[in-house]
Amino acid sequence: MFNPNLLWWIAGFLIVLTPIVLIHEAGHFFAAKLSKIRVEEFGFGLPPRAVKLAERNGTIYSLNWIPVGGFVRPAGEDDPDVPGGLASASKRARLFVLAAGAGANFLTAILFMWLAVLFSPSVMIDAVNPGSPAALGGLLAGDIVLAVDGQEVTDAGMLINTVSARAGQQIDLLVRRGDEDVTINVRPRLPGEYDAATEGALGIGLGDGPALRQIGPIQAMRESLSTIGQYLALYARLPSMLINREITAEEARPVSIVGISQIAGGALESSVVSRNPYRLLIMAAFISVALGLTNLLPIPALDGGRILFVLIEAVRGRRIEPQREGMVHLIGMLMLLALMAFLIFQDIFNPIVPLQ
């Protein structure tokens, strides 16, 4: 039987993941151009080559058959004897070019998050259970929740957490009903006073409403930078969180391009259904940050592994023999390909988003 989830996964791959990978490679490309390092080819997609689009200033621009982002092929990537190539450039120039891919991802993530803040939807009540505290207090389907006891409601998770923390107490909900703002006093139920498997403490269903927050561009940028900073801090804490069992191995499992496409496809579907790009922008920002961070890991064949060799060269005062460095990167690439194959297998047979 045909599965509609598959179409969303493919769309997530093409609309979200592919451009983010391409942006990463564009970061390397422009950094190389700024550093006067010759670039032999900038490819859209991965080889084999489908068509040569153009050739300018010694750089071939090509369209390739495998639609996964793109690639940059600088001259003399591992050969310091090639004039005008990457390996023969100064250490500063090499570090700039190698780090520029991740830098482009971080800047893109900030832009996506900034747009997400501007498009952030309001929290709307789309169902009220009969006899629930919400019904007794006078809440109606269609009400938009603006604040809880004077604290602005920024998303559904914040509302749920705040209500749960104040179970058994009287709280004031400020809601927008049509063109007027109404204050509703309700008492969230304590655990045991309701069936948690079927409803929450208030007895309401939540959905996305229209974007109502009056956030200026500067404030939105502050929120964007703060959110990205929190995500980077969380990423750095992952090892200790695993050791301390704050999260499970399943929750922190690495994913392949298949798993990322599943996640991106789910966010894309949600944004299409709600007619608001918020969830797609949030997910694209997180994927962009994750791609940048992963590439900076000090693993051979990745940007971070190549950066490590430049730093070792700076400390010891001389370059590691190109043949030895090339062999390390080759071994690293083979190991990464093996890991990628394993993760793809896992994401196909144990998908992040189960097939329906």
C-alpha positions, -999 to +999 in steps of 0.1 A: +000+000+000+013+035-009+025+054+022+021+092+022+048+097+048+074+087+022+065+117+000+070+140+030+104+124+037+115+129+001+102+165+002+121+171+035+152+157+019+149+180-012+135+211+004+154+212+038+184+189+039+198+194+004+199+233+006+215+232+041+243+209+028+247+232-002+250+262+021+277+244+040+297+239+008+290+275-004+307+286+028+339+267+019+336+281-017+333+318-009+360+315+018+384+299-007+376+327-032+382+354-006+415+337+003+426+336-034+426+298-033+418+283-067+386+262-068+385+237-096+348+228-093+317+237-074+291+210-078+254+210-072+247+175-061+272+147-059+290+130-088+287+115-113+284+147-133+252+152-153+261+184-171+287+212-170+267+244-163+295+270-168+332+277-163+344+310-148+378+321-136+390+285-137+361+271-117+337+246-133+301+248-121+284+214-125+251+197-120+254+162-107+232+132-106+230+125-068+208+153-053+226+157-019+237+192-014+269+198-033+307+198-031+337+221-035+369+208-050+398+232-043+430+228-062+458+210-043+435+200-014+462+176+000+492+186-021+512+216-008+532+216-041+502+229-061+505+267-064+474+285-055+459+254-039+444+248-004+473+229+010+499+255-001+480+284+015+488+299+048+476+282+080+453+311+087+437+308+052+433+271+055+416+274+089+393+301+075+383+279+045+379+247+066+358+265+093+337+285+068+313+256+060+302+253+097+302+291+100+277+293+071+255+267+088+255+287+121+246+319+103+219+302+084+205+287+116+204+321+132+185+335+102+160+306+102+155+310+140+150+347+136+123+341+110+107+314+132+104+339+160+087+364+137+063+337+125+058+320+159+021+310+161-002+317+190-015+289+212-052+283+205-077+261+223-092+239+197-113+216+220-128+219+256-139+187+273-173+188+290-172+190+328-135+199+328-120+229+347-117+247+313-154+242+306-164+252+342-143+283+339-158+294+306-130+287+281-142+282+246-128+265+215-111+292+194-098+311+224-062+322+220-042+320+252-021+351+256-008+348+292-009+327+325-010+348+356+006+377+337+033+356+321+033+356+283+025+322+267+051+317+239+042+281+229+021+252+239+049+235+259+053+266+281+015+266+288+014+229+296+044+231+319+031+262+337-004+247+342+011+215+355+033+233+380+003+251+394-021+221+397-046+225+424-042+264+425-064+291+410-048+307+379-058+335+356-057+328+318-057+359+296-073+348+263-082+366+231-118+359+220-126+376+187-116+412+191-115+414+229-092+400+257-109+381+284-095+369+318-107+334+328-100+320+363-095+282+364-082+255+387-060+229+370-067+194+385-042+175+406-029+142+394-054+115+402-084+138+397-085+130+360-075+104+335-041+115+323-042+090+294-071+109+278-068+146+288-047+171+307-051+191+339-074+217+323-092+194+299-084+212+267-069+205+233-043+228+218-035+239+183-017+266+164-034+300+160-024+330+140+009+348+147+000+375+173+032+384+191+043+419+184+081+413+184+103+437+166+133+425+144+159+434+170+141+415+198+135+386+175+172+385+168+180+384+205+156+355+210+172+338+180+207+341+193+196+330+228+178+299+214+208+289+192+231+294+222+210+271+244+210+244+217+248+246+214+251+243+252+228+213+252+248+197+224+280+201+245+263+185+275+251+154+257+280+131+268+274+140+305+237+137+301+241+102+288+265+092+315+242+106+342+212+089+325+194+122+321+185+110+286+185+075+271+207+063+243+177+060+221+169+097+226+205+107+217+210+083+189+228+096+158+208+097+126+217+095+089+204+116+060+174+092+060+165+100+096+171+137+091+148+136+061+121+119+082+123+146+108+124+174+082+095+159+063+074+158+095+081+195+102+073+203+065+040+185+067+031+203+100+039+237+085+019+230+053-011+218+074-010+248+097-001+272+069+027+286+091+064+280+084+072+281+121+078+244+127+098+240+094+120+270+102+127+257+138+136+223+125+157+237+096+176+258+122+184+228+144+195+207+114+218+235+102+234+238+137+238+200+140+254+198+105+279+226+114+288+211+148+292+176+134+316+188+107+337+205+133+343+173+153+380+164+153+374+133+131+397+125+101+381+134+068+357+159+084+365+196+085+373+194+122+398+166+115+416+187+089+415+217+112+432+196+139+461+188+115+465+226+108+466+232+146+492+205+151+513+220+124+511+254+141+522+239+174+550+217+161+562+243+136+562+220+106+537+202+085+528+165+089+539+147+058+510+150+032+511+113+025+505+104+061+478+130+066+461+118+034+462+082+046+446+092+079+418+111+061+413+081+038+409+057+067+386+082+084+365+085+053+362+047+050+351+045+086+326+073+082+311+056+051+307+024+071+291+043+100+268+061+075+257+028+060+249+014+094+229+045+104+210+045+071+201+008+077+189+017+112+168+047+100+152+026+073+143-004+095+138+015+128+126+049+115+125+081+136+090+087+123+072+053+120+055+044+088+018+046+091 
